[in-house]
Amino acid sequence: MALKQNLNLDDNFGINVTLNNVYIKAVAVNATKENAVISVNYANGDTIFQTKNFTFIPNLNNADNFIKQAYLYLKTLPEFVGAIDC
């Protein structure tokens, strides 16, 4: 499971670059019953452009595992609006 979308990057020199069809993959989900941290890579092929962490509260009563819950959570965030499953 992963997501795909265009990614806007702003470098330290004020240059904004748009990368098309960036592959967004949760590479780790570390969870307790209180919270879960998702490490997400933004990549194109073998090139990783960025890694970010996100935190959510897992639902222990949900039949979905933490990884699926992580992707469902990511899709609720404004930066992933329009991201498609792949």
C-alpha angles and dihedrals in degrees: 000000000000142000132241130204144131114281127209114208124190112200126205091266095062094257115139115209125187117210115198125223097002114186111233114198133175101228095180139014114191111187145178125176089266100050146346130218118210119201108205128193121204107206147161110203108315093339115100110202099181143355122208136176125221130186129213138162110252120223108232091190092056116100090218116097121241093263093056090044088052093056092045089052094048090054089059092060120095093236091060098048106133095018112142129216116250 
